[in-house]
Amino acid sequence: MAEVNWKKAYHDLENHIEAIMRETSELVNNASPKLRLNDVLIEKTNTLDVVIDATGDTMEYAIDLIDRKGKIETIKTGYQKANAFSFDIPAGRYTITAYAKESLKDNSRVFEKIQVNFKKDVK
């Protein structure tokens, strides 16, 4: 069995390490972020305002709003580029399903379902 020249092996590695680090840096910095739903922010005043905070590449957002008492029809917004939604609805109990997807990928979608009691502020 041949003897390993550790000194030569170390110098070869030393000569290649900078190129390896540059290549790794390019891969990390140019990688698309992983699709993730970070938060669904809800503001309740005279309207029910929902903002979807998501991470991904070229995002689109949608909301399904379901009246848990059955007084209004289910509202399905369809996907849009803006992540903010405003609903002028009667006071009540609702389930909000917030969706985020990457518009260039057909099957990449995340969602979160939230129940909210909405009471209009009287000003």
C-alpha positions as CSV (number, residue, x, y, z in Angstrom):
1,M,0.0,0.0,0.0
2,A,1.4,3.4,-1.0
3,E,2.4,5.9,1.7
4,V,0.2,9.1,1.8
5,N,2.1,12.4,1.4
6,W,0.2,14.4,3.9
7,K,2.1,17.6,3.3
8,K,1.3,17.5,-0.4
9,A,-2.3,16.7,0.3
10,Y,-2.6,19.6,2.6
11,H,-1.1,22.0,0.1
12,D,-3.4,20.7,-2.6
13,L,-6.4,21.4,-0.4
14,E,-5.1,24.8,0.5
15,N,-4.8,25.7,-3.2
16,H,-8.5,24.6,-3.8
17,I,-10.2,25.9,-0.7
18,E,-10.7,29.5,-2.0
19,A,-12.4,28.2,-5.2
20,I,-14.6,25.9,-3.1
21,M,-15.6,28.7,-0.8
22,R,-16.5,31.0,-3.7
23,E,-18.6,28.3,-5.4
24,T,-20.4,27.6,-2.1
25,S,-21.0,31.3,-1.6
26,E,-22.5,31.7,-5.1
27,L,-24.8,28.7,-4.5
28,V,-26.0,30.0,-1.2
29,N,-26.5,33.6,-2.3
30,N,-28.3,32.7,-5.5
31,A,-30.6,30.0,-4.1
32,S,-34.3,30.8,-4.0
33,P,-35.7,31.1,-0.5
34,K,-37.8,28.1,0.8
35,L,-41.5,28.7,0.6
36,R,-42.8,29.5,4.1
37,L,-45.8,31.2,5.6
38,N,-44.3,33.4,8.4
39,D,-47.4,35.1,9.8
40,V,-51.0,36.2,9.1
41,L,-51.6,39.6,10.5
42,I,-55.2,40.6,11.3
43,E,-56.4,44.2,12.0
44,K,-60.1,44.7,13.0
45,T,-61.6,48.2,12.7
46,N,-64.5,49.0,10.4
47,T,-63.1,46.5,8.0
48,L,-61.3,43.2,8.4
49,D,-57.8,43.7,7.1
50,V,-55.5,40.7,6.6
51,V,-51.8,40.8,5.6
52,I,-50.0,37.6,4.7
53,D,-46.3,37.5,5.5
54,A,-44.6,34.8,3.5
55,T,-41.1,33.9,2.2
56,G,-40.6,32.6,-1.3
57,D,-39.8,33.4,-4.8
58,T,-42.3,35.5,-6.9
59,M,-45.1,35.2,-4.5
60,E,-48.9,35.3,-5.0
61,Y,-51.5,35.4,-2.2
62,A,-55.2,34.5,-1.7
63,I,-57.8,34.4,1.1
64,D,-60.9,32.2,1.7
65,L,-63.2,33.9,4.2
66,I,-65.9,31.7,5.6
67,D,-68.7,33.0,7.9
68,R,-69.0,30.5,10.7
69,K,-72.7,31.5,11.3
70,G,-73.7,31.1,7.6
71,K,-74.9,34.7,7.2
72,I,-72.7,35.6,4.2
73,E,-71.4,33.5,1.3
74,T,-67.9,32.2,1.4
75,I,-65.5,34.8,-0.1
76,K,-62.6,33.4,-2.2
77,T,-60.3,36.1,-3.5
78,G,-58.3,34.2,-6.0
79,Y,-54.5,34.7,-6.2
80,Q,-53.0,38.2,-6.5
81,K,-49.6,39.8,-6.2
82,A,-50.5,42.0,-3.3
83,N,-50.4,40.4,0.1
84,A,-53.0,42.7,1.8
85,F,-56.7,42.1,1.8
86,S,-59.6,44.2,3.2
87,F,-63.1,43.0,3.7
88,D,-66.2,45.1,4.4
89,I,-68.3,42.5,6.1
90,P,-70.8,42.4,9.0
91,A,-69.7,41.6,12.5
92,G,-69.5,37.9,13.2
93,R,-67.3,34.8,13.6
94,Y,-65.2,33.9,10.6
95,T,-62.6,31.4,9.5
96,I,-59.8,32.8,7.4
97,T,-57.7,30.6,5.3
98,A,-54.6,32.5,4.0
99,Y,-52.7,31.1,1.1
100,A,-49.3,31.9,-0.3
101,K,-47.7,30.3,-3.4
102,E,-44.8,30.8,-5.8
103,S,-46.4,31.9,-9.0
104,L,-43.9,30.1,-11.2
105,K,-44.5,26.7,-9.6
106,D,-47.8,24.9,-9.9
107,N,-47.7,22.8,-6.8
108,S,-45.9,25.0,-4.3
109,R,-48.5,26.3,-1.8
110,V,-48.6,26.9,1.9
111,F,-51.6,27.9,3.9
112,E,-52.8,28.7,7.4
113,K,-56.4,28.5,8.8
114,I,-57.3,31.1,11.5
115,Q,-60.6,31.7,13.3
116,V,-61.4,35.3,14.1
117,N,-64.2,37.1,15.9
118,F,-64.9,40.4,14.1
119,K,-66.7,43.3,15.7
120,K,-66.9,46.6,13.9
121,D,-65.6,49.6,15.7
122,V,-68.1,52.3,16.2
123,K,-66.6,55.8,15.7
